[in-house]
Amino acid sequence: MDQNTINFLGRSILKYRQFKLSFVPQKYLITGKATSVGWADDKELRIATKRPLSTWLDVFVHETCHLDQQLQRPKWHKPREDALGHLDNWLAGNRVDYVDKYIRLVIELEWDCEMRSVRKIRANKLPVDLKQYAQMANAYILGYHWTFNNRKWCKKSYETSRIWSQMPEKIIPLKDALWPKAKLTDPYYD
């Protein structure tokens, strides 16, 4: 672990001390039926660390950016976080009206988080390949459209190199994230 990473982790532990930070020596976190490398809510940030630093560090950065959203823009963040709950409810098979609206709110939440993450990685000189990070972030954001069309989580978006490697090397504009052209979503269906 390089000094920039050590300094960033130390500053993060201090900055987010009002949240419970959990570094879990597991490959994945299991939440209901879903697995992830990390997540954050209004009480806790949890990261699975039984994988290479390059895999969990960028997820940690992303999740701290969700905490930043809560702290810096609470009125903006709350309806988008609530939209994620509606989406989870819909994916569980329940009737939820206006799912397309909730998907767009979640995309806005994640797009903002990814923009913050890129800035934070750059500012802290973290050992993260920003081009690859942006490609994976774009795949993750656009995966919500696949989720909407298939009524199940798009697990393959950023984990499948065939998909993320076809994405732009910079975070796409919000307009393209919300209403993507076919060339951006075609890799999900190849």
C-alpha positions as a LaTeX table, in Angstrom:
\begin{tabular}{lrrr}
\hline
Residue & $x$ (\AA) & $y$ (\AA) & $z$ (\AA) \\
\hline
Met1 & 0.00 & 0.00 & 0.00 \\
Asp2 & 1.52 & 3.35 & $-1.01$ \\
Gln3 & 1.69 & 6.44 & 1.20 \\
Asn4 & $-1.10$ & 8.28 & $-0.68$ \\
Thr5 & $-3.45$ & 5.38 & $-0.01$ \\
Ile6 & $-2.46$ & 5.15 & 3.66 \\
Asn7 & $-3.00$ & 8.92 & 4.07 \\
Phe8 & $-6.35$ & 8.79 & 2.27 \\
Leu9 & $-7.63$ & 5.89 & 4.38 \\
Gly10 & $-6.50$ & 7.61 & 7.58 \\
Arg11 & $-8.18$ & 10.90 & 6.62 \\
Ser12 & $-11.33$ & 9.02 & 5.64 \\
Ile13 & $-11.52$ & 7.23 & 8.98 \\
Leu14 & $-11.36$ & 10.60 & 10.72 \\
Lys15 & $-13.68$ & 12.43 & 8.30 \\
Tyr16 & $-16.43$ & 9.81 & 8.44 \\
Arg17 & $-16.14$ & 8.95 & 12.12 \\
Gln18 & $-19.87$ & 9.59 & 12.69 \\
Phe19 & $-20.48$ & 6.51 & 10.50 \\
Lys20 & $-19.53$ & 2.98 & 11.40 \\
Leu21 & $-16.73$ & 1.97 & 8.99 \\
Ser22 & $-16.35$ & $-1.79$ & 8.53 \\
Phe23 & $-13.47$ & $-3.36$ & 6.62 \\
Val24 & $-14.66$ & $-6.95$ & 6.29 \\
Pro25 & $-12.15$ & $-9.70$ & 5.32 \\
Gln26 & $-14.55$ & $-11.34$ & 2.86 \\
Lys27 & $-14.65$ & $-11.43$ & $-0.92$ \\
Tyr28 & $-18.28$ & $-10.20$ & $-1.10$ \\
Leu29 & $-20.87$ & $-8.67$ & 1.19 \\
Ile30 & $-24.26$ & $-10.32$ & 1.11 \\
Thr31 & $-27.36$ & $-8.15$ & 1.52 \\
Gly32 & $-30.54$ & $-10.13$ & 1.05 \\
Lys33 & $-30.17$ & $-11.75$ & $-2.37$ \\
Ala34 & $-27.57$ & $-9.27$ & $-3.61$ \\
Thr35 & $-23.80$ & $-9.37$ & $-3.31$ \\
Ser36 & $-21.45$ & $-6.41$ & $-3.49$ \\
Val37 & $-17.93$ & $-5.30$ & $-2.64$ \\
Gly38 & $-19.23$ & $-2.36$ & $-0.62$ \\
Trp39 & $-22.19$ & $-0.24$ & 0.38 \\
Ala40 & $-23.03$ & 2.77 & 2.52 \\
Asp41 & $-26.18$ & 4.04 & 4.16 \\
Asp42 & $-26.94$ & 6.73 & 6.73 \\
Lys43 & $-25.27$ & 4.74 & 9.52 \\
Glu44 & $-22.49$ & 2.59 & 8.06 \\
Leu45 & $-19.98$ & 2.10 & 5.28 \\
Arg46 & $-18.94$ & $-1.51$ & 4.75 \\
Ile47 & $-16.23$ & $-2.81$ & 2.38 \\
Ala48 & $-15.20$ & $-6.38$ & 1.54 \\
Thr49 & $-11.40$ & $-6.40$ & 1.55 \\
Lys50 & $-10.48$ & $-10.02$ & 0.76 \\
Arg51 & $-9.42$ & $-9.06$ & $-2.77$ \\
Pro52 & $-6.69$ & $-6.91$ & $-4.29$ \\
Leu53 & $-6.41$ & $-3.34$ & $-2.98$ \\
Ser54 & $-7.08$ & $-2.04$ & $-6.49$ \\
Thr55 & $-10.50$ & $-3.72$ & $-6.38$ \\
Trp56 & $-11.76$ & $-2.54$ & $-3.02$ \\
Leu57 & $-10.07$ & 0.87 & $-2.84$ \\
Asp58 & $-12.09$ & 2.35 & $-5.70$ \\
Val59 & $-15.29$ & 0.91 & $-4.19$ \\
Phe60 & $-14.34$ & 2.48 & $-0.86$ \\
Val61 & $-13.85$ & 5.84 & $-2.61$ \\
His62 & $-17.24$ & 5.44 & $-4.32$ \\
Glu63 & $-19.01$ & 4.67 & $-1.05$ \\
Thr64 & $-17.37$ & 7.64 & 0.73 \\
Cys65 & $-18.77$ & 9.78 & $-2.07$ \\
His66 & $-22.27$ & 8.53 & $-1.19$ \\
Leu67 & $-21.57$ & 9.69 & 2.37 \\
Asp68 & $-20.45$ & 13.06 & 0.97 \\
Gln69 & $-23.74$ & 13.29 & $-0.95$ \\
Gln70 & $-25.68$ & 12.71 & 2.28 \\
Leu71 & $-23.65$ & 15.27 & 4.20 \\
Gln72 & $-23.39$ & 17.97 & 1.52 \\
Arg73 & $-26.75$ & 17.70 & $-0.28$ \\
Pro74 & $-29.20$ & 15.96 & 2.08 \\
Lys75 & $-32.38$ & 17.32 & 0.42 \\
Trp76 & $-31.09$ & 16.24 & $-3.01$ \\
His77 & $-29.84$ & 12.88 & $-1.74$ \\
Lys78 & $-32.94$ & 11.74 & 0.18 \\
Pro79 & $-35.39$ & 11.28 & $-2.75$ \\
Arg80 & $-32.70$ & 9.50 & $-4.77$ \\
Glu81 & $-31.88$ & 7.18 & $-1.89$ \\
Asp82 & $-35.63$ & 6.55 & $-1.43$ \\
Ala83 & $-35.85$ & 5.74 & $-5.16$ \\
Leu84 & $-33.37$ & 2.94 & $-4.59$ \\
Gly85 & $-35.74$ & 1.47 & $-2.01$ \\
His86 & $-38.60$ & 1.62 & $-4.53$ \\
Leu87 & $-36.39$ & $-0.09$ & $-7.10$ \\
Asp88 & $-35.48$ & $-2.85$ & $-4.62$ \\
Asn89 & $-39.18$ & $-3.30$ & $-3.86$ \\
Trp90 & $-39.99$ & $-3.58$ & $-7.58$ \\
Leu91 & $-37.15$ & $-6.06$ & $-8.13$ \\
Ala92 & $-38.59$ & $-8.16$ & $-5.29$ \\
Gly93 & $-41.72$ & $-8.58$ & $-7.45$ \\
Asn94 & $-43.95$ & $-5.95$ & $-5.89$ \\
Arg95 & $-46.05$ & $-3.50$ & $-7.86$ \\
Val96 & $-44.36$ & $-0.12$ & $-7.97$ \\
Asp97 & $-45.69$ & 2.69 & $-10.14$ \\
Tyr98 & $-43.33$ & 5.00 & $-12.01$ \\
Val99 & $-40.34$ & 2.65 & $-11.88$ \\
Asp100 & $-38.80$ & 4.52 & $-14.83$ \\
Lys101 & $-38.80$ & 7.71 & $-12.72$ \\
Tyr102 & $-37.10$ & 5.89 & $-9.84$ \\
Ile103 & $-34.51$ & 4.39 & $-12.19$ \\
Arg104 & $-33.62$ & 7.87 & $-13.44$ \\
Leu105 & $-33.30$ & 9.17 & $-9.86$ \\
Val106 & $-30.97$ & 6.30 & $-8.99$ \\
Ile107 & $-28.94$ & 6.94 & $-12.14$ \\
Glu108 & $-28.60$ & 10.61 & $-11.10$ \\
Leu109 & $-27.43$ & 9.49 & $-7.66$ \\
Glu110 & $-24.85$ & 7.08 & $-9.06$ \\
Trp111 & $-23.69$ & 9.44 & $-11.83$ \\
Asp112 & $-23.03$ & 12.20 & $-9.29$ \\
Cys113 & $-21.22$ & 9.70 & $-7.08$ \\
Glu114 & $-19.00$ & 8.54 & $-9.95$ \\
Met115 & $-18.10$ & 12.13 & $-10.86$ \\
Arg116 & $-17.16$ & 12.76 & $-7.23$ \\
Ser117 & $-15.17$ & 9.51 & $-7.14$ \\
Val118 & $-13.04$ & 10.46 & $-10.14$ \\
Arg119 & $-12.26$ & 13.85 & $-8.56$ \\
Lys120 & $-11.42$ & 12.22 & $-5.21$ \\
Ile121 & $-9.17$ & 9.58 & $-6.79$ \\
Arg122 & $-7.33$ & 12.27 & $-8.76$ \\
Ala123 & $-7.05$ & 14.72 & $-5.82$ \\
Asn124 & $-5.66$ & 12.04 & $-3.51$ \\
Lys125 & $-3.34$ & 10.55 & $-6.15$ \\
Leu126 & $-4.69$ & 7.08 & $-5.49$ \\
Pro127 & $-3.37$ & 4.10 & $-7.47$ \\
Val128 & $-6.51$ & 3.67 & $-9.56$ \\
Asp129 & $-6.52$ & 3.58 & $-13.37$ \\
Leu130 & $-8.95$ & 6.43 & $-14.06$ \\
Lys131 & $-9.68$ & 5.40 & $-17.64$ \\
Gln132 & $-10.64$ & 1.89 & $-16.60$ \\
Tyr133 & $-12.51$ & 3.24 & $-13.58$ \\
Ala134 & $-14.57$ & 5.52 & $-15.84$ \\
Gln135 & $-15.33$ & 2.64 & $-18.21$ \\
Met136 & $-16.52$ & 0.45 & $-15.34$ \\
Ala137 & $-18.48$ & 3.35 & $-13.83$ \\
Asn138 & $-20.22$ & 3.98 & $-17.14$ \\
Ala139 & $-21.06$ & 0.29 & $-17.41$ \\
Tyr140 & $-22.45$ & 0.32 & $-13.88$ \\
Ile141 & $-24.58$ & 3.43 & $-14.49$ \\
Leu142 & $-25.91$ & 2.18 & $-17.84$ \\
Gly143 & $-26.60$ & $-1.23$ & $-16.30$ \\
Tyr144 & $-29.64$ & 0.33 & $-14.63$ \\
His145 & $-31.31$ & 0.47 & $-18.04$ \\
Trp146 & $-30.74$ & $-3.28$ & $-18.44$ \\
Thr147 & $-32.16$ & $-3.72$ & $-14.92$ \\
Phe148 & $-35.27$ & $-1.79$ & $-15.92$ \\
Asn149 & $-35.74$ & $-3.82$ & $-19.10$ \\
Asn150 & $-35.18$ & $-7.20$ & $-17.41$ \\
Arg151 & $-36.53$ & $-6.61$ & $-13.88$ \\
Lys152 & $-33.42$ & $-8.02$ & $-12.24$ \\
Trp153 & $-30.10$ & $-6.60$ & $-11.10$ \\
Cys154 & $-27.52$ & $-6.19$ & $-13.84$ \\
Lys155 & $-24.70$ & $-8.10$ & $-12.18$ \\
Lys156 & $-22.57$ & $-8.26$ & $-15.30$ \\
Ser157 & $-22.18$ & $-4.54$ & $-16.04$ \\
Tyr158 & $-18.83$ & $-3.65$ & $-14.50$ \\
Glu159 & $-17.60$ & $-7.18$ & $-13.81$ \\
Thr160 & $-17.66$ & $-8.28$ & $-17.46$ \\
Ser161 & $-14.72$ & $-6.87$ & $-19.40$ \\
Arg162 & $-16.56$ & $-7.49$ & $-22.69$ \\
Ile163 & $-19.09$ & $-4.88$ & $-21.56$ \\
Trp164 & $-17.07$ & $-2.29$ & $-19.65$ \\
Ser165 & $-14.16$ & $-2.28$ & $-22.12$ \\
Gln166 & $-16.56$ & $-0.93$ & $-24.78$ \\
Met167 & $-17.47$ & 2.08 & $-22.63$ \\
Pro168 & $-16.06$ & 5.61 & $-22.97$ \\
Glu169 & $-12.90$ & 6.32 & $-20.96$ \\
Lys170 & $-14.46$ & 9.36 & $-19.28$ \\
Ile171 & $-17.70$ & 9.49 & $-17.32$ \\
Ile172 & $-20.48$ & 10.08 & $-19.83$ \\
Pro173 & $-22.65$ & 13.21 & $-19.54$ \\
Leu174 & $-25.69$ & 12.87 & $-17.30$ \\
Lys175 & $-28.02$ & 13.30 & $-20.28$ \\
Asp176 & $-26.43$ & 10.25 & $-21.96$ \\
Ala177 & $-26.65$ & 8.28 & $-18.71$ \\
Leu178 & $-30.36$ & 9.03 & $-18.39$ \\
Trp179 & $-31.29$ & 8.58 & $-22.06$ \\
Pro180 & $-28.48$ & 6.56 & $-23.66$ \\
Lys181 & $-28.12$ & 5.98 & $-27.36$ \\
Ala182 & $-28.20$ & 2.33 & $-28.43$ \\
Lys183 & $-24.43$ & 2.21 & $-29.01$ \\
Leu184 & $-23.96$ & 2.65 & $-25.25$ \\
Thr185 & $-26.38$ & $-0.11$ & $-24.23$ \\
Asp186 & $-25.77$ & $-2.59$ & $-27.06$ \\
Pro187 & $-22.85$ & $-4.30$ & $-25.25$ \\
Tyr188 & $-25.32$ & $-5.61$ & $-22.64$ \\
Tyr189 & $-27.17$ & $-7.58$ & $-25.27$ \\
Asp190 & $-24.29$ & $-8.86$ & $-27.48$ \\
\hline
\end{tabular}
